[in-house]
Amino acid sequence: MKARRDVYQAIADPTRRAIIHMIATQPQNVNTIAEKFDVTRQAISLHVKILTDCGLIVIKQRGRDRFCEARLDQLGEVAHWVAQYRQHWESKLDAMENYLEKLKKERYGKAKK
């Protein structure tokens, strides 16, 4: 059994992020997606396969056409991971802001005397 690809690997590539963006609100035909990029159809097919392998999209057959449909629930894992670091940096920035405010008060206080 082949291991499923990682969501982080999938979103690391700007082309794959662009594909996700294209289909986030409405399923798109694979050919329509390929037309939007200046790469080969085969390259887009590989990107679509990676997105499919990690579960971010599903392919639905409609007649002869294959449509890519977004399944973005797994991005919640990424959002949670990013949120941890956002909290870290926000606390660092708050501490720096407090420090700068303290310096400002000390300087202003000394200038008044």
N, C-alpha and C positions, 0 to 999 in steps of 0.2 A: 504494500500500500504506500502510495506516494504521500509525503508530508505536505500539508497545506501551507501555502505561502503566507508570509507575515504581512499584516496590514501596513506596518511601518515601511516595509520594503516597497509595497505597492504605491504608497503616497510619496515616496522619496523622489519619484520621477515627475518632472513638470508636465510631461505629455499625459501621463496617467491622471494627474490632478486635473488637467484641462478636460480630459474625457469624463471624469466624475462630475465636473462642473456642468458639462454639456447635458448629461443625462439625469442630473439630480432632480429636475422638476418634470421631465418628460422623457420617456423611452425614445431612443434614437436607433435608426437602422445603422448597421455596421458600416455600410457604404457611405451613408451621410456623414458619419463620424470621420471616416477616412478622408473624405473630400475637404475637411476643415484643416488638415495638416499637410505640411510640405514634406512628407515622408512616404515611403511605399505603403501600399495596402497591407503587405506582409508585416511591416513594422507595427502598424496599428493593430493587426490581428494578434501579434505577440503581446502588446500592451493590454488588449482586451482579455487575453488568456490569463495574464498575471492577475488582473483585477477579478476575473472569475474564480481563479484558484484561491484567492484569499477571501472570497465571499462578498466583495463589495459590489459586484454586479452579477446579474443572471442574464442568460441569453434565452430569449423566447422566440421560437420559430413561428412565423405567420406567413403561411404559403411558402414562397421561395425565400422570403426575407428573414433575416435574423435581427432581432431587436435587442439592444442592451438596455436593461432596466436596473436602476440603482437600488442597492440594499445597503444603506449607510449606517445601520445600527452599530456595526463594529467600529465606526469612527468615534463612538462614545468612549471606547477604551483609550483612544488617542487623546480625546478631549480631557479625560480624567488625568492622564499622564502629564499633559501640558499644564493643567490647572495646578498641579503640585508645584511646578516650577514657577508659575505665575505668582502664587502665594509667596514663595521664597523671595522672588525679586521685589514684589510689592513691599514686603516687610523690610528688605534691605533699603529700598528707596525711602520708605517712611522713616527709618532710623537716620538716614542721611539728611532728610528734610528737618528732622528734629535737631540734629547736630548743627546744621547751618543756621537754624533759627536761634539756637543757644549762642552761637558765635556772634550773630547779628545783635542780639540783646546785650552781650558782653561788650561788644565794640561800641554800640550806641550808648550804653550806660557809662562807659569810660569817657566818651566824648562829651557827655553832658556835664561831668564834674568839673 
